[in-house]
Amino acid sequence: MRFKKVGLLMRIMITGETGYIANALAGYFHRKEYISYVQKKSIRYENLDKLNLSEYDVLIHPAAIVHRKETPENEEIYYSN
């Protein structure tokens, strides 16, 4: 993954706070000199309409729900995001 350095430092939010992909991405971006800020965040219980994304330049959304079958009882989990 390559980003063009444009003279400004980038601020990144990565969803899936405890996930493998989010942690790998955060580690990767922390080593880059053109990244000023990386935040990992769980959005599972967030109201996405009220989430303030204006302070970030990039949002990476690898968050996922795993190890749960899609059933009528947990339908909201699968279709709410």
TAPE-V511350 format. One record per residue. N is the residue number from 0. OMEGA is omega in whole degrees, 0 to 359 (999 if undefined). Layout:
n=N omega=OMEGA
n=N omega=OMEGA
//
This chain:
n=0 omega=181
n=1 omega=176
n=2 omega=178
n=3 omega=178
n=4 omega=185
n=5 omega=178
n=6 omega=178
n=7 omega=177
n=8 omega=182
n=9 omega=174
n=10 omega=188
n=11 omega=170
n=12 omega=178
n=13 omega=178
n=14 omega=182
n=15 omega=190
n=16 omega=184
n=17 omega=184
n=18 omega=181
n=19 omega=183
n=20 omega=179
n=21 omega=180
n=22 omega=178
n=23 omega=178
n=24 omega=180
n=25 omega=178
n=26 omega=178
n=27 omega=184
n=28 omega=177
n=29 omega=181
n=30 omega=183
n=31 omega=184
n=32 omega=181
n=33 omega=177
n=34 omega=181
n=35 omega=188
n=36 omega=175
n=37 omega=177
n=38 omega=171
n=39 omega=185
n=40 omega=171
n=41 omega=179
n=42 omega=184
n=43 omega=184
n=44 omega=181
n=45 omega=168
n=46 omega=187
n=47 omega=178
n=48 omega=182
n=49 omega=180
n=50 omega=181
n=51 omega=180
n=52 omega=185
n=53 omega=181
n=54 omega=181
n=55 omega=175
n=56 omega=184
n=57 omega=172
n=58 omega=176
n=59 omega=189
n=60 omega=177
n=61 omega=182
n=62 omega=180
n=63 omega=173
n=64 omega=184
n=65 omega=176
n=66 omega=174
n=67 omega=178
n=68 omega=176
n=69 omega=180
n=70 omega=177
n=71 omega=181
n=72 omega=181
n=73 omega=180
n=74 omega=182
n=75 omega=180
n=76 omega=186
n=77 omega=187
n=78 omega=182
n=79 omega=186
n=80 omega=999
//
